Amino acid sequence: MIAARLSAPPAFPLAQRMSRMKASAVREILKVAERPDVLSFAGGLPAPELFPVEAIAQAHAEVLADEGRAALQYSTTEGFGPLREWIVSHLAERGLHAATDQVLITNGSQQGIDLVAKVMLDPGDLVVVENPSYLAALQTFSGFEVSFSVVGSDDHGMRVDELERLLATTERKPKLIYLVPNFQNPKGTTLSLERRHALVRFAQRHRILILEDNPYGELRFRGEHLPSLASLDTEGVVINLGSFSKTLAPGLRIGWAVGPRELIRHLTVIKQASDLHTATLAQRATARLLTRLDFNAHLEQLRAVYGERCQTMLSSLEKHMPVGTRWTHPEGGMFIWVELPRGLSADTLFPLALDKRVAFVPGSPFFASEPRSEFMRLNYSNRPPELIEEGMRRLGAVIASQQ
């Protein structure tokens, strides 16, 4: 009798916000696309063979041996001091100067998005996003019952010139502008230097907070480094998010938020209520690792491998895609955005591609406004060149068969 009651619990009334929360299309796709026999280009996955496994293991062992009791104890919400100091020093090398008390350690940059939303957004607030935008950020903001104001994007990133028009046509001023300026997910495009300056000036003029999500910024394999939006900001209108997920390993779940002291203090209070603090052992081990690992040399290896894989995918797309197919040409990151020939739908193609043992992510969930089905996202970082070539051959055949 007890077992029967537990297996059939009563329906409980859910919070109204749950009506706006949808399961991640990417996560759902991965359940079927990650079969061993499928060449999947669906997940936003780094190359596991490039994880510094031995160095990470050694760092954990040393921390447990030298400071095990402290590493297994509760810690401060702000994060482990030496790790925050390393991040401050590293960001300064990239042109972003901040003090240690302007850094909050988070569980990946994804938690940074959630914390900023909790601090800044009330139901009905306006959030500006580019179309298409990072799916998990759209999920997060939707949970806070906001409305989206969308601006277009092209090969040079967010159409910043559309912001003034948007402001003139909305009854309320937007509360937040969210974007991924470097090697955007899903498109792989990068916000131009001219638009970076224009966006920061716009935010300063209208006192609108920019949330700069930058998990891919270290993965530039060609072209010139561009300054972060936070490094261009002199008036405290930018929060910058970073992460070790794409450079060391996503399983560490360590990211950070950098911004004005007042906002970081509010984020810290909210994080206290969320999870108390990021895992103490992981923080201390990462800090120990970064004192031993030649991080810049490690980044160079990542850039070389990802650059080769991106070029292989671009060449394979050129070779195998039917006429009418177009795609972006990233200078870094992990993704290529493909536009299908007129009349074709990625949603319709997905099960056909699975039948041929190749997978991608349909593009429609990445749109905050009306979904568009003629796009797909491809990830090149997780497969070696020979499998990328074979995968694009299969995918090209599937697309050609539907024309």
BAVEXBA-757260 format. One record per residue (C-alpha): residue number from 1; residue in one letter; x, y, z. Coordinates in steps of 0.001 Angstrom, whole numbers, plus 500000, padded with zeros to 6 digits. Layout:
@nr=NUM | rest=A | c1=X | c2=Y | c3=Z
...
END
This chain:
@nr=1 | rest=M | c1=500000 | c2=500000 | c3=500000
@nr=2 | rest=I | c1=502792 | c2=502423 | c3=500882
@nr=3 | rest=A | c1=504656 | c2=501603 | c3=497675
@nr=4 | rest=A | c1=501528 | c2=502266 | c3=495639
@nr=5 | rest=R | c1=501076 | c2=505674 | c3=497239
@nr=6 | rest=L | c1=504684 | c2=506640 | c3=496595
@nr=7 | rest=S | c1=504559 | c2=505549 | c3=492961
@nr=8 | rest=A | c1=501429 | c2=507607 | c3=492268
@nr=9 | rest=P | c1=501857 | c2=510918 | c3=494126
@nr=10 | rest=P | c1=499098 | c2=513511 | c3=494025
@nr=11 | rest=A | c1=499377 | c2=516391 | c3=491594
@nr=12 | rest=F | c1=500648 | c2=519529 | c3=493330
@nr=13 | rest=P | c1=499986 | c2=523046 | c3=492078
@nr=14 | rest=L | c1=503190 | c2=524413 | c3=490555
@nr=15 | rest=A | c1=504437 | c2=527988 | c3=490586
@nr=16 | rest=Q | c1=503087 | c2=530024 | c3=487690
@nr=17 | rest=R | c1=506614 | c2=530545 | c3=486371
@nr=18 | rest=M | c1=506798 | c2=526844 | c3=485466
@nr=19 | rest=S | c1=504331 | c2=527451 | c3=482645
@nr=20 | rest=R | c1=507117 | c2=529406 | c3=480935
@nr=21 | rest=M | c1=509887 | c2=526910 | c3=481633
@nr=22 | rest=K | c1=510623 | c2=524453 | c3=478843
@nr=23 | rest=A | c1=513071 | c2=521576 | c3=478841
@nr=24 | rest=S | c1=516308 | c2=522391 | c3=477044
@nr=25 | rest=A | c1=515952 | c2=521294 | c3=473425
@nr=26 | rest=V | c1=519690 | c2=520616 | c3=473339
@nr=27 | rest=R | c1=519588 | c2=518411 | c3=476447
@nr=28 | rest=E | c1=516624 | c2=516478 | c3=475103
@nr=29 | rest=I | c1=518338 | c2=515989 | c3=471750
@nr=30 | rest=L | c1=521500 | c2=514732 | c3=473434
@nr=31 | rest=K | c1=519525 | c2=511860 | c3=474935
@nr=32 | rest=V | c1=519053 | c2=510390 | c3=471465
@nr=33 | rest=A | c1=521991 | c2=511932 | c3=469618
@nr=34 | rest=E | c1=524763 | c2=510636 | c3=471877
@nr=35 | rest=R | c1=524333 | c2=506987 | c3=470910
@nr=36 | rest=P | c1=527725 | c2=505372 | c3=470212
@nr=37 | rest=D | c1=526809 | c2=504735 | c3=466575
@nr=38 | rest=V | c1=525811 | c2=508371 | c3=465891
@nr=39 | rest=L | c1=528279 | c2=511028 | c3=464757
@nr=40 | rest=S | c1=526907 | c2=513811 | c3=466911
@nr=41 | rest=F | c1=527685 | c2=517474 | c3=466337
@nr=42 | rest=A | c1=524845 | c2=518481 | c3=468667
@nr=43 | rest=G | c1=526419 | c2=519027 | c3=472072
@nr=44 | rest=G | c1=528433 | c2=522104 | c3=472976
@nr=45 | rest=L | c1=531203 | c2=519853 | c3=474206
@nr=46 | rest=P | c1=534929 | c2=520562 | c3=474514
@nr=47 | rest=A | c1=537382 | c2=517872 | c3=473405
@nr=48 | rest=P | c1=537775 | c2=515490 | c3=476382
@nr=49 | rest=E | c1=541189 | c2=514305 | c3=475193
@nr=50 | rest=L | c1=542466 | c2=517832 | c3=475870
@nr=51 | rest=F | c1=541339 | c2=517920 | c3=479499
@nr=52 | rest=P | c1=544488 | c2=518119 | c3=481695
@nr=53 | rest=V | c1=543341 | c2=515044 | c3=483601
@nr=54 | rest=E | c1=546652 | c2=514108 | c3=485210
@nr=55 | rest=A | c1=547341 | c2=517682 | c3=486316
@nr=56 | rest=I | c1=543824 | c2=518010 | c3=487753
@nr=57 | rest=A | c1=544204 | c2=514705 | c3=489602
@nr=58 | rest=Q | c1=547571 | c2=515763 | c3=491010
@nr=59 | rest=A | c1=546180 | c2=519116 | c3=492142
@nr=60 | rest=H | c1=543327 | c2=517430 | c3=494000
@nr=61 | rest=A | c1=545709 | c2=514938 | c3=495614
@nr=62 | rest=E | c1=548069 | c2=517693 | c3=496755
@nr=63 | rest=V | c1=545249 | c2=519798 | c3=498173
@nr=64 | rest=L | c1=543816 | c2=516844 | c3=500082
@nr=65 | rest=A | c1=547258 | c2=515961 | c3=501413
@nr=66 | rest=D | c1=548315 | c2=519492 | c3=502351
@nr=67 | rest=E | c1=545060 | c2=521198 | c3=503328
@nr=68 | rest=G | c1=542450 | c2=518456 | c3=503313
@nr=69 | rest=R | c1=540434 | c2=519613 | c3=506307
@nr=70 | rest=A | c1=540071 | c2=523151 | c3=504949
@nr=71 | rest=A | c1=539335 | c2=521852 | c3=501454
@nr=72 | rest=L | c1=536471 | c2=519717 | c3=502757
@nr=73 | rest=Q | c1=535006 | c2=522408 | c3=504991
@nr=74 | rest=Y | c1=532383 | c2=525083 | c3=504280
@nr=75 | rest=S | c1=533863 | c2=528220 | c3=502746
@nr=76 | rest=T | c1=533046 | c2=531838 | c3=501988
@nr=77 | rest=T | c1=530445 | c2=532652 | c3=499360
@nr=78 | rest=E | c1=532745 | c2=535057 | c3=497511
@nr=79 | rest=G | c1=535155 | c2=532248 | c3=496679
@nr=80 | rest=F | c1=538669 | c2=531069 | c3=497490
@nr=81 | rest=G | c1=540944 | c2=534110 | c3=497735
@nr=82 | rest=P | c1=543966 | c2=532802 | c3=495751
@nr=83 | rest=L | c1=541678 | c2=531654 | c3=492932
@nr=84 | rest=R | c1=540021 | c2=535065 | c3=492743
@nr=85 | rest=E | c1=543446 | c2=536720 | c3=492765
@nr=86 | rest=W | c1=544575 | c2=534515 | c3=489856
@nr=87 | rest=I | c1=541460 | c2=535481 | c3=487892
@nr=88 | rest=V | c1=542101 | c2=539187 | c3=488550
@nr=89 | rest=S | c1=545684 | c2=538832 | c3=487299
@nr=90 | rest=H | c1=544640 | c2=536826 | c3=484252
@nr=91 | rest=L | c1=541900 | c2=539268 | c3=483268
@nr=92 | rest=A | c1=544338 | c2=542177 | c3=483625
@nr=93 | rest=E | c1=546522 | c2=540522 | c3=480976
@nr=94 | rest=R | c1=543452 | c2=540656 | c3=478704
@nr=95 | rest=G | c1=542847 | c2=544344 | c3=479442
@nr=96 | rest=L | c1=540119 | c2=543994 | c3=482081
@nr=97 | rest=H | c1=541280 | c2=545540 | c3=485345
@nr=98 | rest=A | c1=539346 | c2=544723 | c3=488505
@nr=99 | rest=A | c1=539976 | c2=544262 | c3=492219
@nr=100 | rest=T | c1=539591 | c2=540945 | c3=494001
@nr=101 | rest=D | c1=536420 | c2=542115 | c3=495756
@nr=102 | rest=Q | c1=534856 | c2=542626 | c3=492316
@nr=103 | rest=V | c1=535074 | c2=538880 | c3=491595
@nr=104 | rest=L | c1=532533 | c2=536261 | c3=492669
@nr=105 | rest=I | c1=533202 | c2=532556 | c3=492041
@nr=106 | rest=T | c1=530175 | c2=530768 | c3=490546
@nr=107 | rest=N | c1=529188 | c2=527256 | c3=489499
@nr=108 | rest=G | c1=530053 | c2=527855 | c3=485864
@nr=109 | rest=S | c1=529045 | c2=530989 | c3=484008
@nr=110 | rest=Q | c1=525518 | c2=529549 | c3=483807
@nr=111 | rest=Q | c1=525023 | c2=530274 | c3=487510
@nr=112 | rest=G | c1=526223 | c2=533804 | c3=486858
@nr=113 | rest=I | c1=523335 | c2=534286 | c3=484430
@nr=114 | rest=D | c1=520887 | c2=532963 | c3=487021
@nr=115 | rest=L | c1=522258 | c2=535146 | c3=489828
@nr=116 | rest=V | c1=522118 | c2=538301 | c3=487710
@nr=117 | rest=A | c1=518534 | c2=537471 | c3=486762
@nr=118 | rest=K | c1=517603 | c2=536998 | c3=490426
@nr=119 | rest=V | c1=519148 | c2=540326 | c3=491389
@nr=120 | rest=M | c1=517928 | c2=542398 | c3=488464
@nr=121 | rest=L | c1=514669 | c2=541068 | c3=487054
@nr=122 | rest=D | c1=511048 | c2=541317 | c3=488144
@nr=123 | rest=P | c1=508107 | c2=539740 | c3=486309
@nr=124 | rest=G | c1=507323 | c2=541736 | c3=483197
@nr=125 | rest=D | c1=510755 | c2=543367 | c3=482892
@nr=126 | rest=L | c1=512283 | c2=543674 | c3=479441
@nr=127 | rest=V | c1=515477 | c2=541820 | c3=478539
@nr=128 | rest=V | c1=517202 | c2=542621 | c3=475255
@nr=129 | rest=V | c1=518713 | c2=539630 | c3=473457
@nr=130 | rest=E | c1=520065 | c2=539095 | c3=469986
@nr=131 | rest=N | c1=518153 | c2=536774 | c3=467692
@nr=132 | rest=P | c1=519180 | c2=533945 | c3=467835
@nr=133 | rest=S | c1=520603 | c2=533768 | c3=471364
@nr=134 | rest=Y | c1=522066 | c2=531288 | c3=473855
@nr=135 | rest=L | c1=519291 | c2=528836 | c3=474663
@nr=136 | rest=A | c1=520097 | c2=528289 | c3=478363
@nr=137 | rest=A | c1=520080 | c2=532044 | c3=478979
@nr=138 | rest=L | c1=516635 | c2=532287 | c3=477383
@nr=139 | rest=Q | c1=515531 | c2=529456 | c3=479679
@nr=140 | rest=T | c1=516864 | c2=531247 | c3=482732
@nr=141 | rest=F | c1=515274 | c2=534590 | c3=481928
@nr=142 | rest=S | c1=511950 | c2=532924 | c3=481093
@nr=143 | rest=G | c1=511880 | c2=531495 | c3=484599
@nr=144 | rest=F | c1=511728 | c2=535044 | c3=485933
@nr=145 | rest=E | c1=508686 | c2=535808 | c3=483798
@nr=146 | rest=V | c1=510296 | c2=538542 | c3=481743
@nr=147 | rest=S | c1=509493 | c2=539765 | c3=478262
@nr=148 | rest=F | c1=512103 | c2=539694 | c3=475515
@nr=149 | rest=S | c1=512991 | c2=542546 | c3=473198
@nr=150 | rest=V | c1=514941 | c2=541123 | c3=470285
@nr=151 | rest=V | c1=517419 | c2=542769 | c3=467971
@nr=152 | rest=G | c1=518876 | c2=541220 | c3=464876
@nr=153 | rest=S | c1=522371 | c2=539888 | c3=464370
@nr=154 | rest=D | c1=524635 | c2=539418 | c3=461384
@nr=155 | rest=D | c1=528208 | c2=538289 | c3=460727
@nr=156 | rest=H | c1=529460 | c2=541094 | c3=463004
@nr=157 | rest=G | c1=527269 | c2=540200 | c3=465979
@nr=158 | rest=M | c1=524364 | c2=542030 | c3=467578
@nr=159 | rest=R | c1=522852 | c2=544815 | c3=465478
@nr=160 | rest=V | c1=523609 | c2=547526 | c3=468015
@nr=161 | rest=D | c1=522168 | c2=550159 | c3=465660
@nr=162 | rest=E | c1=518704 | c2=548698 | c3=466310
@nr=163 | rest=L | c1=518822 | c2=549474 | c3=470036
@nr=164 | rest=E | c1=517818 | c2=553143 | c3=469785
@nr=165 | rest=R | c1=514847 | c2=552221 | c3=467609
@nr=166 | rest=L | c1=513880 | c2=549507 | c3=470062
@nr=167 | rest=L | c1=514048 | c2=551958 | c3=472959
@nr=168 | rest=A | c1=511831 | c2=554418 | c3=471091
@nr=169 | rest=T | c1=509150 | c2=551801 | c3=470392
@nr=170 | rest=T | c1=508858 | c2=550161 | c3=473829
@nr=171 | rest=E | c1=506733 | c2=551546 | c3=476647
@nr=172 | rest=R | c1=509292 | c2=550502 | c3=479275
@nr=173 | rest=K | c1=513039 | c2=550810 | c3=479284
@nr=174 | rest=P | c1=514808 | c2=547446 | c3=479122
@nr=175 | rest=K | c1=516330 | c2=546291 | c3=482403
@nr=176 | rest=L | c1=519130 | c2=544190 | c3=480917
@nr=177 | rest=I | c1=521016 | c2=543574 | c3=477657
@nr=178 | rest=Y | c1=522363 | c2=540033 | c3=477348
@nr=179 | rest=L | c1=524837 | c2=538841 | c3=474735
@nr=180 | rest=V | c1=527750 | c2=536503 | c3=474028
@nr=181 | rest=P | c1=530154 | c2=538849 | c3=472196
@nr=182 | rest=N | c1=532863 | c2=536327 | c3=471316
@nr=183 | rest=F | c1=532136 | c2=533326 | c3=469074
@nr=184 | rest=Q | c1=528485 | c2=533436 | c3=469983
@nr=185 | rest=N | c1=526414 | c2=530388 | c3=470814
@nr=186 | rest=P | c1=524775 | c2=529373 | c3=468482
@nr=187 | rest=K | c1=526146 | c2=531354 | c3=465520
@nr=188 | rest=G | c1=529884 | c2=531472 | c3=466191
@nr=189 | rest=T | c1=529967 | c2=535164 | c3=465243
@nr=190 | rest=T | c1=531881 | c2=537915 | c3=467070
@nr=191 | rest=L | c1=530751 | c2=541439 | c3=467944
@nr=192 | rest=S | c1=532882 | c2=543929 | c3=466029
@nr=193 | rest=L | c1=535059 | c2=546501 | c3=467816
@nr=194 | rest=E | c1=532956 | c2=549390 | c3=466511
@nr=195 | rest=R | c1=529776 | c2=547796 | c3=467849
@nr=196 | rest=R | c1=531412 | c2=547073 | c3=471222
@nr=197 | rest=H | c1=532139 | c2=550750 | c3=471707
@nr=198 | rest=A | c1=528655 | c2=551705 | c3=470495
@nr=199 | rest=L | c1=526957 | c2=549200 | c3=472803
@nr=200 | rest=V | c1=528817 | c2=550380 | c3=475894
@nr=201 | rest=R | c1=528065 | c2=554033 | c3=475034
@nr=202 | rest=F | c1=524373 | c2=553151 | c3=474596
@nr=203 | rest=A | c1=524232 | c2=551364 | c3=477958
@nr=204 | rest=Q | c1=526003 | c2=554222 | c3=479707
@nr=205 | rest=R | c1=523757 | c2=556822 | c3=478125
@nr=206 | rest=H | c1=520548 | c2=555023 | c3=479113
@nr=207 | rest=R | c1=521809 | c2=553341 | c3=482329
@nr=208 | rest=I | c1=520982 | c2=549812 | c3=481202
@nr=209 | rest=L | c1=523029 | c2=546894 | c3=482541
@nr=210 | rest=I | c1=524922 | c2=544723 | c3=480043
@nr=211 | rest=L | c1=525464 | c2=541062 | c3=480905
@nr=212 | rest=E | c1=528545 | c2=540037 | c3=478918
@nr=213 | rest=D | c1=528689 | c2=536230 | c3=478805
@nr=214 | rest=N | c1=532177 | c2=535232 | c3=477668
@nr=215 | rest=P | c1=532811 | c2=531483 | c3=478049
@nr=216 | rest=Y | c1=534495 | c2=531160 | c3=474637
@nr=217 | rest=G | c1=536679 | c2=534268 | c3=474569
@nr=218 | rest=E | c1=539949 | c2=532389 | c3=475183
@nr=219 | rest=L | c1=539354 | c2=530120 | c3=472171
@nr=220 | rest=R | c1=540309 | c2=532518 | c3=469359
@nr=221 | rest=F | c1=542324 | c2=530624 | c3=466755
@nr=222 | rest=R | c1=542525 | c2=533328 | c3=464077
@nr=223 | rest=G | c1=542093 | c2=537076 | c3=463869
@nr=224 | rest=E | c1=542871 | c2=539784 | c3=466398
@nr=225 | rest=H | c1=541863 | c2=539779 | c3=470051
@nr=226 | rest=L | c1=539073 | c2=542268 | c3=470792
@nr=227 | rest=P | c1=538643 | c2=544010 | c3=474149
@nr=228 | rest=S | c1=535839 | c2=542867 | c3=476407
@nr=229 | rest=L | c1=532855 | c2=545135 | c3=476903
@nr=230 | rest=A | c1=533766 | c2=545320 | c3=480601
@nr=231 | rest=S | c1=537228 | c2=546638 | c3=479757
@nr=232 | rest=L | c1=535628 | c2=549473 | c3=477737
@nr=233 | rest=D | c1=533231 | c2=550386 | c3=480534
@nr=234 | rest=T | c1=534140 | c2=553301 | c3=482819
@nr=235 | rest=E | c1=530713 | c2=553783 | c3=484422
@nr=236 | rest=G | c1=529864 | c2=550377 | c3=485910
@nr=237 | rest=V | c1=527252 | c2=549194 | c3=483404
@nr=238 | rest=V | c1=528783 | c2=545786 | c3=482542
@nr=239 | rest=I | c1=528926 | c2=542478 | c3=484386
@nr=240 | rest=N | c1=531396 | c2=540088 | c3=482771
@nr=241 | rest=L | c1=530991 | c2=536315 | c3=483120
@nr=242 | rest=G | c1=533802 | c2=533827 | c3=482540
@nr=243 | rest=S | c1=534382 | c2=530122 | c3=483024
@nr=244 | rest=F | c1=536964 | c2=527344 | c3=483113
@nr=245 | rest=S | c1=534431 | c2=524982 | c3=481511
@nr=246 | rest=K | c1=535728 | c2=525497 | c3=477975
@nr=247 | rest=T | c1=539417 | c2=525825 | c3=478884
@nr=248 | rest=L | c1=540086 | c2=523328 | c3=481696
@nr=249 | rest=A | c1=537060 | c2=521042 | c3=482105
@nr=250 | rest=P | c1=533298 | c2=521607 | c3=482464
@nr=251 | rest=G | c1=533110 | c2=519041 | c3=485274
@nr=252 | rest=L | c1=534953 | c2=521425 | c3=487593
@nr=253 | rest=R | c1=531897 | c2=523738 | c3=487435
@nr=254 | rest=I | c1=533924 | c2=526865 | c3=488179
@nr=255 | rest=G | c1=533124 | c2=530218 | c3=486671
@nr=256 | rest=W | c1=533154 | c2=533830 | c3=487817
@nr=257 | rest=A | c1=531327 | c2=537118 | c3=487668
@nr=258 | rest=V | c1=533222 | c2=540417 | c3=487540
@nr=259 | rest=G | c1=531492 | c2=543742 | c3=487897
@nr=260 | rest=P | c1=530782 | c2=546838 | c3=489973
@nr=261 | rest=R | c1=531258 | c2=546205 | c3=493696
@nr=262 | rest=E | c1=527658 | c2=547007 | c3=494607
@nr=263 | rest=L | c1=526270 | c2=544506 | c3=492104
@nr=264 | rest=I | c1=528793 | c2=541827 | c3=493053
@nr=265 | rest=R | c1=527742 | c2=542297 | c3=496675
@nr=266 | rest=H | c1=524101 | c2=541723 | c3=495707
@nr=267 | rest=L | c1=525055 | c2=538657 | c3=493649
@nr=268 | rest=T | c1=526925 | c2=537320 | c3=496673
@nr=269 | rest=V | c1=523863 | c2=537660 | c3=498898
@nr=270 | rest=I | c1=521718 | c2=535844 | c3=496342
@nr=271 | rest=K | c1=524313 | c2=533093 | c3=495957
@nr=272 | rest=Q | c1=524333 | c2=532606 | c3=499726
@nr=273 | rest=A | c1=520655 | c2=531743 | c3=499477
@nr=274 | rest=S | c1=521205 | c2=529512 | c3=496455
@nr=275 | rest=D | c1=524072 | c2=527183 | c3=497359
@nr=276 | rest=L | c1=526155 | c2=528856 | c3=500106
@nr=277 | rest=H | c1=529322 | c2=528644 | c3=497995
@nr=278 | rest=T | c1=530965 | c2=526859 | c3=495083
@nr=279 | rest=A | c1=532646 | c2=523558 | c3=496033
@nr=280 | rest=T | c1=535655 | c2=524282 | c3=498259
@nr=281 | rest=L | c1=537718 | c2=521321 | c3=497064
@nr=282 | rest=A | c1=537230 | c2=522169 | c3=493384
@nr=283 | rest=Q | c1=538186 | c2=525805 | c3=493974
@nr=284 | rest=R | c1=541347 | c2=525005 | c3=495922
@nr=285 | rest=A | c1=542389 | c2=522300 | c3=493469
@nr=286 | rest=T | c1=541850 | c2=524639 | c3=490516
@nr=287 | rest=A | c1=543897 | c2=527348 | c3=492220
@nr=288 | rest=R | c1=546682 | c2=524803 | c3=492868
@nr=289 | rest=L | c1=546471 | c2=523577 | c3=489270
@nr=290 | rest=L | c1=546849 | c2=527094 | c3=487881
@nr=291 | rest=T | c1=550096 | c2=527601 | c3=489818
@nr=292 | rest=R | c1=551584 | c2=524521 | c3=488099
@nr=293 | rest=L | c1=549962 | c2=524440 | c3=484666
@nr=294 | rest=D | c1=551278 | c2=526635 | c3=481864
@nr=295 | rest=F | c1=547786 | c2=527945 | c3=481181
@nr=296 | rest=N | c1=548734 | c2=530007 | c3=478128
@nr=297 | rest=A | c1=550487 | c2=527010 | c3=476548
@nr=298 | rest=H | c1=547405 | c2=524917 | c3=477303
@nr=299 | rest=L | c1=545235 | c2=527533 | c3=475585
@nr=300 | rest=E | c1=547508 | c2=527504 | c3=472541
@nr=301 | rest=Q | c1=547005 | c2=523756 | c3=472237
@nr=302 | rest=L | c1=543242 | c2=524156 | c3=472447
@nr=303 | rest=R | c1=543278 | c2=526899 | c3=469840
@nr=304 | rest=A | c1=545405 | c2=524859 | c3=467448
@nr=305 | rest=V | c1=543185 | c2=521782 | c3=467707
@nr=306 | rest=Y | c1=539904 | c2=523683 | c3=467497
@nr=307 | rest=G | c1=541207 | c2=525792 | c3=464636
@nr=308 | rest=E | c1=542060 | c2=522649 | c3=462673
@nr=309 | rest=R | c1=538663 | c2=521109 | c3=463404
@nr=310 | rest=C | c1=536805 | c2=524272 | c3=462453
@nr=311 | rest=Q | c1=538687 | c2=524484 | c3=459169
@nr=312 | rest=T | c1=537955 | c2=520821 | c3=458476
@nr=313 | rest=M | c1=534253 | c2=521411 | c3=459031
@nr=314 | rest=L | c1=534250 | c2=524524 | c3=456838
@nr=315 | rest=S | c1=536040 | c2=522673 | c3=454054
@nr=316 | rest=S | c1=533717 | c2=519682 | c3=454426
@nr=317 | rest=L | c1=530637 | c2=521900 | c3=454295
@nr=318 | rest=E | c1=531963 | c2=523455 | c3=451103
@nr=319 | rest=K | c1=532531 | c2=519995 | c3=449663
@nr=320 | rest=H | c1=529356 | c2=518210 | c3=450706
@nr=321 | rest=M | c1=526548 | c2=520754 | c3=451188
@nr=322 | rest=P | c1=524101 | c2=521260 | c3=448311
@nr=323 | rest=V | c1=523724 | c2=524591 | c3=446544
@nr=324 | rest=G | c1=521747 | c2=527112 | c3=448571
@nr=325 | rest=T | c1=523262 | c2=526143 | c3=451930
@nr=326 | rest=R | c1=525115 | c2=528907 | c3=453804
@nr=327 | rest=W | c1=527102 | c2=528999 | c3=457038
@nr=328 | rest=T | c1=529106 | c2=531263 | c3=459326
@nr=329 | rest=H | c1=532926 | c2=531363 | c3=459438
@nr=330 | rest=P | c1=533991 | c2=531561 | c3=463101
@nr=331 | rest=E | c1=537346 | c2=532914 | c3=464237
@nr=332 | rest=G | c1=537159 | c2=530909 | c3=467451
@nr=333 | rest=G | c1=534842 | c2=529095 | c3=469807
@nr=334 | rest=M | c1=533012 | c2=525854 | c3=469112
@nr=335 | rest=F | c1=530088 | c2=526384 | c3=466722
@nr=336 | rest=I | c1=529079 | c2=526913 | c3=463107
@nr=337 | rest=W | c1=525560 | c2=528109 | c3=462216
@nr=338 | rest=V | c1=524118 | c2=526656 | c3=459015
@nr=339 | rest=E | c1=521240 | c2=528079 | c3=456980
@nr=340 | rest=L | c1=519497 | c2=525442 | c3=454898
@nr=341 | rest=P | c1=518373 | c2=525857 | c3=451296
@nr=342 | rest=R | c1=515025 | c2=527580 | c3=450856
@nr=343 | rest=G | c1=512046 | c2=525490 | c3=451886
@nr=344 | rest=L | c1=513883 | c2=523045 | c3=454153
@nr=345 | rest=S | c1=513324 | c2=522677 | c3=457890
@nr=346 | rest=A | c1=515992 | c2=521519 | c3=460348
@nr=347 | rest=D | c1=513236 | c2=520123 | c3=462579
@nr=348 | rest=T | c1=512093 | c2=517883 | c3=459737
@nr=349 | rest=L | c1=515647 | c2=516899 | c3=458808
@nr=350 | rest=F | c1=516670 | c2=515896 | c3=462327
@nr=351 | rest=P | c1=515037 | c2=512412 | c3=462444
@nr=352 | rest=L | c1=516202 | c2=511749 | c3=458880
@nr=353 | rest=A | c1=519761 | c2=512629 | c3=459897
@nr=354 | rest=L | c1=519533 | c2=510314 | c3=462903
@nr=355 | rest=D | c1=518553 | c2=507502 | c3=460533
@nr=356 | rest=K | c1=521867 | c2=508143 | c3=458760
@nr=357 | rest=R | c1=523666 | c2=508218 | c3=462136
@nr=358 | rest=V | c1=524513 | c2=511910 | c3=462218
@nr=359 | rest=A | c1=523093 | c2=514562 | c3=464568
@nr=360 | rest=F | c1=522898 | c2=518342 | c3=464933
@nr=361 | rest=V | c1=520820 | c2=520831 | c3=466927
@nr=362 | rest=P | c1=517887 | c2=522409 | c3=465068
@nr=363 | rest=G | c1=518050 | c2=526177 | c3=465325
@nr=364 | rest=S | c1=514461 | c2=527047 | c3=466216
@nr=365 | rest=P | c1=514837 | c2=526896 | c3=470049
@nr=366 | rest=F | c1=517529 | c2=529609 | c3=469951
@nr=367 | rest=F | c1=515049 | c2=532277 | c3=468835
@nr=368 | rest=A | c1=513406 | c2=534375 | c3=471553
@nr=369 | rest=S | c1=510760 | c2=535635 | c3=469134
@nr=370 | rest=E | c1=509113 | c2=533583 | c3=466396
@nr=371 | rest=P | c1=511112 | c2=530358 | c3=465882
@nr=372 | rest=R | c1=512803 | c2=529902 | c3=462522
@nr=373 | rest=S | c1=513301 | c2=526342 | c3=461355
@nr=374 | rest=E | c1=515763 | c2=526847 | c3=458492
@nr=375 | rest=F | c1=518858 | c2=526849 | c3=460712
@nr=376 | rest=M | c1=521000 | c2=524277 | c3=462505
@nr=377 | rest=R | c1=523909 | c2=524492 | c3=464925
@nr=378 | rest=L | c1=527000 | c2=522328 | c3=464468
@nr=379 | rest=N | c1=529701 | c2=521739 | c3=467081
@nr=380 | rest=Y | c1=533202 | c2=521007 | c3=465735
@nr=381 | rest=S | c1=535287 | c2=520933 | c3=468924
@nr=382 | rest=N | c1=534291 | c2=517449 | c3=470044
@nr=383 | rest=R | c1=535209 | c2=515364 | c3=466967
@nr=384 | rest=P | c1=538521 | c2=514657 | c3=465192
@nr=385 | rest=P | c1=538933 | c2=515816 | c3=461588
@nr=386 | rest=E | c1=538269 | c2=512444 | c3=459947
@nr=387 | rest=L | c1=534923 | c2=512079 | c3=461732
@nr=388 | rest=I | c1=533983 | c2=515680 | c3=460945
@nr=389 | rest=E | c1=534541 | c2=514953 | c3=457255
@nr=390 | rest=E | c1=532424 | c2=511800 | c3=457395
@nr=391 | rest=G | c1=529695 | c2=513523 | c3=459412
@nr=392 | rest=M | c1=529375 | c2=516387 | c3=456937
@nr=393 | rest=R | c1=529235 | c2=513883 | c3=454073
@nr=394 | rest=R | c1=526295 | c2=512131 | c3=455737
@nr=395 | rest=L | c1=524581 | c2=515397 | c3=456612
@nr=396 | rest=G | c1=525029 | c2=516798 | c3=453120
@nr=397 | rest=A | c1=523448 | c2=513673 | c3=451632
@nr=398 | rest=V | c1=520440 | c2=513995 | c3=453953
@nr=399 | rest=I | c1=519905 | c2=517643 | c3=453000
@nr=400 | rest=A | c1=520323 | c2=516939 | c3=449286
@nr=401 | rest=S | c1=517779 | c2=514115 | c3=449469
@nr=402 | rest=Q | c1=515081 | c2=516568 | c3=450587
@nr=403 | rest=Q | c1=515525 | c2=519144 | c3=447841
END
